[in-house]
Every structure is written in structure tokens, then in C-alpha cells.
Amino acid sequence: MEELVGFCAQCGKPIHCLHGFLNGVVSRETETLYCFPCHDKQKEMEHTTPDKCHK
């Protein structure tokens, strides 16, 4: 069984519940729904540090 749950807050892709499993991620901080690729990109951006200037 496939049921539409909502849309990714970043790219707009439809996110479904497939046989009782959410095919996406709900952010704990903002309670926002993301597809897996957008969630992975967001996690990568949170953990990268800006390049330091080399003098």
C-alpha cells in the first residue's frame, strides 16, 4: 500500500508511506519533511566547515 504523506520542503518531490514505512525524513528541529537526497545534502552542509584563508 502506498499513501501520499506530503512533499519535500526543499525540492517539492512527493513523499509516500510505503507499507507503513515513511519514504523520507522528518527533521526533529523544525518538524519539516524532506526526501532522502535533500536530507543527506542538508546534513553534509551542516557538517562542513568553511575553508580557512591561507596567508
mmCIF file of the N, C-alpha and C atoms, coordinates in Angstrom:
data_MODEL
# 
_entry.id   MODEL 
# 
loop_
_atom_site.group_PDB 
_atom_site.id 
_atom_site.type_symbol 
_atom_site.label_atom_id 
_atom_site.label_alt_id 
_atom_site.label_comp_id 
_atom_site.label_asym_id 
_atom_site.label_entity_id 
_atom_site.label_seq_id 
_atom_site.pdbx_PDB_ins_code 
_atom_site.Cartn_x 
_atom_site.Cartn_y 
_atom_site.Cartn_z 
_atom_site.occupancy 
_atom_site.B_iso_or_equiv 
_atom_site.pdbx_formal_charge 
_atom_site.auth_seq_id 
_atom_site.auth_comp_id 
_atom_site.auth_asym_id 
_atom_site.auth_atom_id 
_atom_site.pdbx_PDB_model_num 
ATOM 1   N N  . MET A 1 1  ? 0.845  -1.180 0.000  1.00 0.00 ? 1  MET A N  1 
ATOM 2   C CA . MET A 1 1  ? 0.000  0.000  0.000  1.00 0.00 ? 1  MET A CA 1 
ATOM 3   C C  . MET A 1 1  ? 0.894  1.249  0.000  1.00 0.00 ? 1  MET A C  1 
ATOM 4   N N  . GLU A 1 2  ? 0.522  2.224  -0.807 1.00 0.00 ? 2  GLU A N  1 
ATOM 5   C CA . GLU A 1 2  ? 1.277  3.466  -0.940 1.00 0.00 ? 2  GLU A CA 1 
ATOM 6   C C  . GLU A 1 2  ? 0.345  4.640  -0.675 1.00 0.00 ? 2  GLU A C  1 
ATOM 7   N N  . GLU A 1 3  ? 0.773  5.523  0.242  1.00 0.00 ? 3  GLU A N  1 
ATOM 8   C CA . GLU A 1 3  ? -0.055 6.667  0.596  1.00 0.00 ? 3  GLU A CA 1 
ATOM 9   C C  . GLU A 1 3  ? 0.790  7.938  0.573  1.00 0.00 ? 3  GLU A C  1 
ATOM 10  N N  . LEU A 1 4  ? 0.292  8.976  -0.078 1.00 0.00 ? 4  LEU A N  1 
ATOM 11  C CA . LEU A 1 4  ? 0.990  10.259 -0.126 1.00 0.00 ? 4  LEU A CA 1 
ATOM 12  C C  . LEU A 1 4  ? 0.955  10.903 1.256  1.00 0.00 ? 4  LEU A C  1 
ATOM 13  N N  . VAL A 1 5  ? 2.136  11.245 1.769  1.00 0.00 ? 5  VAL A N  1 
ATOM 14  C CA . VAL A 1 5  ? 2.246  11.858 3.089  1.00 0.00 ? 5  VAL A CA 1 
ATOM 15  C C  . VAL A 1 5  ? 2.406  13.373 2.962  1.00 0.00 ? 5  VAL A C  1 
ATOM 16  N N  . GLY A 1 6  ? 3.181  13.804 1.975  1.00 0.00 ? 6  GLY A N  1 
ATOM 17  C CA . GLY A 1 6  ? 3.423  15.227 1.777  1.00 0.00 ? 6  GLY A CA 1 
ATOM 18  C C  . GLY A 1 6  ? 4.488  15.428 0.724  1.00 0.00 ? 6  GLY A C  1 
ATOM 19  N N  . PHE A 1 7  ? 5.098  16.600 0.743  1.00 0.00 ? 7  PHE A N  1 
ATOM 20  C CA . PHE A 1 7  ? 6.103  16.957 -0.251 1.00 0.00 ? 7  PHE A CA 1 
ATOM 21  C C  . PHE A 1 7  ? 7.371  17.429 0.446  1.00 0.00 ? 7  PHE A C  1 
ATOM 22  N N  . CYS A 1 8  ? 8.514  17.164 -0.180 1.00 0.00 ? 8  CYS A N  1 
ATOM 23  C CA . CYS A 1 8  ? 9.801  17.600 0.356  1.00 0.00 ? 8  CYS A CA 1 
ATOM 24  C C  . CYS A 1 8  ? 9.810  19.126 0.437  1.00 0.00 ? 8  CYS A C  1 
ATOM 25  N N  . ALA A 1 9  ? 10.218 19.640 1.597  1.00 0.00 ? 9  ALA A N  1 
ATOM 26  C CA . ALA A 1 9  ? 10.245 21.084 1.811  1.00 0.00 ? 9  ALA A CA 1 
ATOM 27  C C  . ALA A 1 9  ? 11.301 21.772 0.957  1.00 0.00 ? 9  ALA A C  1 
ATOM 28  N N  . GLN A 1 10 ? 12.291 21.017 0.480  1.00 0.00 ? 10 GLN A N  1 
ATOM 29  C CA . GLN A 1 10 ? 13.370 21.635 -0.285 1.00 0.00 ? 10 GLN A CA 1 
ATOM 30  C C  . GLN A 1 10 ? 13.148 21.533 -1.797 1.00 0.00 ? 10 GLN A C  1 
ATOM 31  N N  . CYS A 1 11 ? 12.827 20.339 -2.303 1.00 0.00 ? 11 CYS A N  1 
ATOM 32  C CA . CYS A 1 11 ? 12.720 20.168 -3.756 1.00 0.00 ? 11 CYS A CA 1 
ATOM 33  C C  . CYS A 1 11 ? 11.284 19.958 -4.245 1.00 0.00 ? 11 CYS A C  1 
ATOM 34  N N  . GLY A 1 12 ? 10.362 19.697 -3.343 1.00 0.00 ? 12 GLY A N  1 
ATOM 35  C CA . GLY A 1 12 ? 8.965  19.539 -3.730 1.00 0.00 ? 12 GLY A CA 1 
ATOM 36  C C  . GLY A 1 12 ? 8.578  18.142 -4.178 1.00 0.00 ? 12 GLY A C  1 
ATOM 37  N N  . LYS A 1 13 ? 9.491  17.188 -4.103 1.00 0.00 ? 13 LYS A N  1 
ATOM 38  C CA . LYS A 1 13 ? 9.220  15.802 -4.513 1.00 0.00 ? 13 LYS A CA 1 
ATOM 39  C C  . LYS A 1 13 ? 8.150  15.197 -3.597 1.00 0.00 ? 13 LYS A C  1 
ATOM 40  N N  . PRO A 1 14 ? 7.174  14.477 -4.159 1.00 0.00 ? 14 PRO A N  1 
ATOM 41  C CA . PRO A 1 14 ? 6.170  13.834 -3.308 1.00 0.00 ? 14 PRO A CA 1 
ATOM 42  C C  . PRO A 1 14 ? 6.799  12.721 -2.468 1.00 0.00 ? 14 PRO A C  1 
ATOM 43  N N  . ILE A 1 15 ? 6.395  12.646 -1.210 1.00 0.00 ? 15 ILE A N  1 
ATOM 44  C CA . ILE A 1 15 ? 6.905  11.632 -0.285 1.00 0.00 ? 15 ILE A CA 1 
ATOM 45  C C  . ILE A 1 15 ? 5.744  10.756 0.141  1.00 0.00 ? 15 ILE A C  1 
ATOM 46  N N  . HIS A 1 16 ? 5.965  9.443  0.033  1.00 0.00 ? 16 HIS A N  1 
ATOM 47  C CA . HIS A 1 16 ? 4.926  8.472  0.319  1.00 0.00 ? 16 HIS A CA 1 
ATOM 48  C C  . HIS A 1 16 ? 5.269  7.622  1.534  1.00 0.00 ? 16 HIS A C  1 
ATOM 49  N N  . CYS A 1 17 ? 4.247  7.027  2.095  1.00 0.00 ? 17 CYS A N  1 
ATOM 50  C CA . CYS A 1 17 ? 4.397  5.994  3.107  1.00 0.00 ? 17 CYS A CA 1 
ATOM 51  C C  . CYS A 1 17 ? 4.182  4.674  2.359  1.00 0.00 ? 17 CYS A C  1 
ATOM 52  N N  . LEU A 1 18 ? 5.204  3.819  2.349  1.00 0.00 ? 18 LEU A N  1 
ATOM 53  C CA . LEU A 1 18 ? 5.139  2.558  1.614  1.00 0.00 ? 18 LEU A CA 1 
ATOM 54  C C  . LEU A 1 18 ? 5.072  1.392  2.596  1.00 0.00 ? 18 LEU A C  1 
ATOM 55  N N  . HIS A 1 19 ? 3.953  0.726  2.648  1.00 0.00 ? 19 HIS A N  1 
ATOM 56  C CA . HIS A 1 19 ? 3.747  -0.427 3.532  1.00 0.00 ? 19 HIS A CA 1 
ATOM 57  C C  . HIS A 1 19 ? 4.098  -0.089 4.977  1.00 0.00 ? 19 HIS A C  1 
ATOM 58  N N  . GLY A 1 20 ? 3.747  1.103  5.422  1.00 0.00 ? 20 GLY A N  1 
ATOM 59  C CA . GLY A 1 20 ? 3.965  1.512  6.801  1.00 0.00 ? 20 GLY A CA 1 
ATOM 60  C C  . GLY A 1 20 ? 5.300  2.186  7.068  1.00 0.00 ? 20 GLY A C  1 
ATOM 61  N N  . PHE A 1 21 ? 6.141  2.349  6.052  1.00 0.00 ? 21 PHE A N  1 
ATOM 62  C CA . PHE A 1 21 ? 7.451  2.978  6.234  1.00 0.00 ? 21 PHE A CA 1 
ATOM 63  C C  . PHE A 1 21 ? 7.493  4.304  5.486  1.00 0.00 ? 21 PHE A C  1 
ATOM 64  N N  . LEU A 1 22 ? 7.897  5.355  6.178  1.00 0.00 ? 22 LEU A N  1 
ATOM 65  C CA . LEU A 1 22 ? 7.999  6.676  5.573  1.00 0.00 ? 22 LEU A CA 1 
ATOM 66  C C  . LEU A 1 22 ? 9.184  6.710  4.617  1.00 0.00 ? 22 LEU A C  1 
ATOM 67  N N  . ASN A 1 23 ? 8.937  7.127  3.394  1.00 0.00 ? 23 ASN A N  1 
ATOM 68  C CA . ASN A 1 23 ? 9.978  7.199  2.370  1.00 0.00 ? 23 ASN A CA 1 
ATOM 69  C C  . ASN A 1 23 ? 10.586 8.600  2.350  1.00 0.00 ? 23 ASN A C  1 
ATOM 70  N N  . GLY A 1 24 ? 11.012 9.052  3.531  1.00 0.00 ? 24 GLY A N  1 
ATOM 71  C CA . GLY A 1 24 ? 11.595 10.368 3.701  1.00 0.00 ? 24 GLY A CA 1 
ATOM 72  C C  . GLY A 1 24 ? 12.012 10.555 5.144  1.00 0.00 ? 24 GLY A C  1 
ATOM 73  N N  . VAL A 1 25 ? 12.303 11.796 5.527  1.00 0.00 ? 25 VAL A N  1 
ATOM 74  C CA . VAL A 1 25 ? 12.788 12.103 6.868  1.00 0.00 ? 25 VAL A CA 1 
ATOM 75  C C  . VAL A 1 25 ? 12.052 13.328 7.389  1.00 0.00 ? 25 VAL A C  1 
ATOM 76  N N  . VAL A 1 26 ? 11.665 13.282 8.664  1.00 0.00 ? 26 VAL A N  1 
ATOM 77  C CA . VAL A 1 26 ? 11.091 14.457 9.326  1.00 0.00 ? 26 VAL A CA 1 
ATOM 78  C C  . VAL A 1 26 ? 12.173 15.050 10.217 1.00 0.00 ? 26 VAL A C  1 
ATOM 79  N N  . SER A 1 27 ? 12.504 16.307 9.989  1.00 0.00 ? 27 SER A N  1 
ATOM 80  C CA . SER A 1 27 ? 13.516 17.000 10.782 1.00 0.00 ? 27 SER A CA 1 
ATOM 81  C C  . SER A 1 27 ? 13.026 17.154 12.217 1.00 0.00 ? 27 SER A C  1 
ATOM 82  N N  . ARG A 1 28 ? 13.869 16.809 13.165 1.00 0.00 ? 28 ARG A N  1 
ATOM 83  C CA . ARG A 1 28 ? 13.496 16.925 14.583 1.00 0.00 ? 28 ARG A CA 1 
ATOM 84  C C  . ARG A 1 28 ? 13.361 18.378 15.014 1.00 0.00 ? 28 ARG A C  1 
ATOM 85  N N  . GLU A 1 29 ? 14.246 19.223 14.507 1.00 0.00 ? 29 GLU A N  1 
ATOM 86  C CA . GLU A 1 29 ? 14.259 20.617 14.943 1.00 0.00 ? 29 GLU A CA 1 
ATOM 87  C C  . GLU A 1 29 ? 13.038 21.387 14.432 1.00 0.00 ? 29 GLU A C  1 
ATOM 88  N N  . THR A 1 30 ? 12.743 21.232 13.152 1.00 0.00 ? 30 THR A N  1 
ATOM 89  C CA . THR A 1 30 ? 11.695 22.050 12.538 1.00 0.00 ? 30 THR A CA 1 
ATOM 90  C C  . THR A 1 30 ? 10.435 21.273 12.193 1.00 0.00 ? 30 THR A C  1 
ATOM 91  N N  . GLU A 1 31 ? 10.457 19.942 12.410 1.00 0.00 ? 31 GLU A N  1 
ATOM 92  C CA . GLU A 1 31 ? 9.334  19.073 12.051 1.00 0.00 ? 31 GLU A CA 1 
ATOM 93  C C  . GLU A 1 31 ? 8.954  19.255 10.582 1.00 0.00 ? 31 GLU A C  1 
ATOM 94  N N  . THR A 1 32 ? 9.973  19.331 9.730  1.00 0.00 ? 32 THR A N  1 
ATOM 95  C CA . THR A 1 32 ? 9.795  19.520 8.296  1.00 0.00 ? 32 THR A CA 1 
ATOM 96  C C  . THR A 1 32 ? 10.091 18.220 7.580  1.00 0.00 ? 32 THR A C  1 
ATOM 97  N N  . LEU A 1 33 ? 9.363  17.942 6.515  1.00 0.00 ? 33 LEU A N  1 
ATOM 98  C CA . LEU A 1 33 ? 9.503  16.706 5.750  1.00 0.00 ? 33 LEU A CA 1 
ATOM 99  C C  . LEU A 1 33 ? 10.486 16.898 4.601  1.00 0.00 ? 33 LEU A C  1 
ATOM 100 N N  . TYR A 1 34 ? 11.468 15.976 4.482  1.00 0.00 ? 34 TYR A N  1 
ATOM 101 C CA . TYR A 1 34 ? 12.467 16.007 3.414  1.00 0.00 ? 34 TYR A CA 1 
ATOM 102 C C  . TYR A 1 34 ? 12.578 14.645 2.759  1.00 0.00 ? 34 TYR A C  1 
ATOM 103 N N  . CYS A 1 35 ? 12.874 14.618 1.446  1.00 0.00 ? 35 CYS A N  1 
ATOM 104 C CA . CYS A 1 35 ? 13.207 13.359 0.788  1.00 0.00 ? 35 CYS A CA 1 
ATOM 105 C C  . CYS A 1 35 ? 14.626 12.983 1.217  1.00 0.00 ? 35 CYS A C  1 
ATOM 106 N N  . PHE A 1 36 ? 15.018 11.729 1.017  1.00 0.00 ? 36 PHE A N  1 
ATOM 107 C CA . PHE A 1 36 ? 16.336 11.281 1.464  1.00 0.00 ? 36 PHE A CA 1 
ATOM 108 C C  . PHE A 1 36 ? 17.493 12.060 0.824  1.00 0.00 ? 36 PHE A C  1 
ATOM 109 N N  . PRO A 1 37 ? 17.488 12.303 -0.500 1.00 0.00 ? 37 PRO A N  1 
ATOM 110 C CA . PRO A 1 37 ? 18.613 13.053 -1.091 1.00 0.00 ? 37 PRO A CA 1 
ATOM 111 C C  . PRO A 1 37 ? 18.763 14.469 -0.512 1.00 0.00 ? 37 PRO A C  1 
ATOM 112 N N  . CYS A 1 38 ? 17.663 15.181 -0.315 1.00 0.00 ? 38 CYS A N  1 
ATOM 113 C CA . CYS A 1 38 ? 17.741 16.536 0.235  1.00 0.00 ? 38 CYS A CA 1 
ATOM 114 C C  . CYS A 1 38 ? 18.188 16.502 1.692  1.00 0.00 ? 38 CYS A C  1 
ATOM 115 N N  . HIS A 1 39 ? 17.738 15.516 2.434  1.00 0.00 ? 39 HIS A N  1 
ATOM 116 C CA . HIS A 1 39 ? 18.157 15.387 3.832  1.00 0.00 ? 39 HIS A CA 1 
ATOM 117 C C  . HIS A 1 39 ? 19.657 15.123 3.914  1.00 0.00 ? 39 HIS A C  1 
ATOM 118 N N  . ASP A 1 40 ? 20.162 14.257 3.045  1.00 0.00 ? 40 ASP A N  1 
ATOM 119 C CA . ASP A 1 40 ? 21.599 13.967 3.018  1.00 0.00 ? 40 ASP A CA 1 
ATOM 120 C C  . ASP A 1 40 ? 22.413 15.218 2.678  1.00 0.00 ? 40 ASP A C  1 
ATOM 121 N N  . LYS A 1 41 ? 21.938 15.999 1.700  1.00 0.00 ? 41 LYS A N  1 
ATOM 122 C CA . LYS A 1 41 ? 22.630 17.235 1.330  1.00 0.00 ? 41 LYS A CA 1 
ATOM 123 C C  . LYS A 1 41 ? 22.651 18.222 2.488  1.00 0.00 ? 41 LYS A C  1 
ATOM 124 N N  . GLN A 1 42 ? 21.534 18.312 3.199  1.00 0.00 ? 42 GLN A N  1 
ATOM 125 C CA . GLN A 1 42 ? 21.431 19.227 4.328  1.00 0.00 ? 42 GLN A CA 1 
ATOM 126 C C  . GLN A 1 42 ? 22.391 18.800 5.437  1.00 0.00 ? 42 GLN A C  1 
ATOM 127 N N  . LYS A 1 43 ? 22.484 17.517 5.702  1.00 0.00 ? 43 LYS A N  1 
ATOM 128 C CA . LYS A 1 43 ? 23.397 17.005 6.728  1.00 0.00 ? 43 LYS A CA 1 
ATOM 129 C C  . LYS A 1 43 ? 24.847 17.299 6.361  1.00 0.00 ? 43 LYS A C  1 
ATOM 130 N N  . GLU A 1 44 ? 25.189 17.113 5.083  1.00 0.00 ? 44 GLU A N  1 
ATOM 131 C CA . GLU A 1 44 ? 26.553 17.391 4.625  1.00 0.00 ? 44 GLU A CA 1 
ATOM 132 C C  . GLU A 1 44 ? 26.903 18.857 4.833  1.00 0.00 ? 44 GLU A C  1 
ATOM 133 N N  . MET A 1 45 ? 25.968 19.742 4.528  1.00 0.00 ? 45 MET A N  1 
ATOM 134 C CA . MET A 1 45 ? 26.223 21.175 4.660  1.00 0.00 ? 45 MET A CA 1 
ATOM 135 C C  . MET A 1 45 ? 26.379 21.574 6.125  1.00 0.00 ? 45 MET A C  1 
ATOM 136 N N  . GLU A 1 46 ? 25.678 20.911 7.042  1.00 0.00 ? 46 GLU A N  1 
ATOM 137 C CA . GLU A 1 46 ? 25.783 21.225 8.461  1.00 0.00 ? 46 GLU A CA 1 
ATOM 138 C C  . GLU A 1 46 ? 27.145 20.828 9.019  1.00 0.00 ? 46 GLU A C  1 
ATOM 139 N N  . HIS A 1 47 ? 27.750 19.781 8.445  1.00 0.00 ? 47 HIS A N  1 
ATOM 140 C CA . HIS A 1 47 ? 28.996 19.254 8.992  1.00 0.00 ? 47 HIS A CA 1 
ATOM 141 C C  . HIS A 1 47 ? 30.249 19.759 8.278  1.00 0.00 ? 47 HIS A C  1 
ATOM 142 N N  . THR A 1 48 ? 30.087 20.560 7.226  1.00 0.00 ? 48 THR A N  1 
ATOM 143 C CA . THR A 1 48 ? 31.266 21.101 6.550  1.00 0.00 ? 48 THR A CA 1 
ATOM 144 C C  . THR A 1 48 ? 31.662 22.407 7.213  1.00 0.00 ? 48 THR A C  1 
ATOM 145 N N  . THR A 1 49 ? 32.934 22.633 7.289  1.00 0.00 ? 49 THR A N  1 
ATOM 146 C CA . THR A 1 49 ? 33.434 23.881 7.868  1.00 0.00 ? 49 THR A CA 1 
ATOM 147 C C  . THR A 1 49 ? 33.950 24.757 6.742  1.00 0.00 ? 49 THR A C  1 
ATOM 148 N N  . PRO A 1 50 ? 33.780 26.051 6.855  1.00 0.00 ? 50 PRO A N  1 
ATOM 149 C CA . PRO A 1 50 ? 34.278 26.952 5.793  1.00 0.00 ? 50 PRO A CA 1 
ATOM 150 C C  . PRO A 1 50 ? 35.790 26.855 5.675  1.00 0.00 ? 50 PRO A C  1 
ATOM 151 N N  . ASP A 1 51 ? 36.275 27.022 4.461  1.00 0.00 ? 51 ASP A N  1 
ATOM 152 C CA . ASP A 1 51 ? 37.726 26.995 4.234  1.00 0.00 ? 51 ASP A CA 1 
ATOM 153 C C  . ASP A 1 51 ? 38.378 28.176 4.933  1.00 0.00 ? 51 ASP A C  1 
ATOM 154 N N  . LYS A 1 52 ? 39.520 27.927 5.529  1.00 0.00 ? 52 LYS A N  1 
ATOM 155 C CA . LYS A 1 52 ? 40.251 28.995 6.200  1.00 0.00 ? 52 LYS A CA 1 
ATOM 156 C C  . LYS A 1 52 ? 41.193 29.642 5.193  1.00 0.00 ? 52 LYS A C  1 
ATOM 157 N N  . CYS A 1 53 ? 41.389 30.943 5.352  1.00 0.00 ? 53 CYS A N  1 
ATOM 158 C CA . CYS A 1 53 ? 42.309 31.666 4.476  1.00 0.00 ? 53 CYS A CA 1 
ATOM 159 C C  . CYS A 1 53 ? 43.738 31.223 4.757  1.00 0.00 ? 53 CYS A C  1 
ATOM 160 N N  . HIS A 1 54 ? 44.479 31.032 3.719  1.00 0.00 ? 54 HIS A N  1 
ATOM 161 C CA . HIS A 1 54 ? 45.891 30.689 3.866  1.00 0.00 ? 54 HIS A CA 1 
ATOM 162 C C  . HIS A 1 54 ? 46.709 31.926 3.546  1.00 0.00 ? 54 HIS A C  1 
ATOM 163 N N  . LYS A 1 55 ? 47.518 32.338 4.500  1.00 0.00 ? 55 LYS A N  1 
ATOM 164 C CA . LYS A 1 55 ? 48.332 33.539 4.292  1.00 0.00 ? 55 LYS A CA 1 
ATOM 165 C C  . LYS A 1 55 ? 49.752 33.175 4.007  1.00 0.00 ? 55 LYS A C  1 
# 
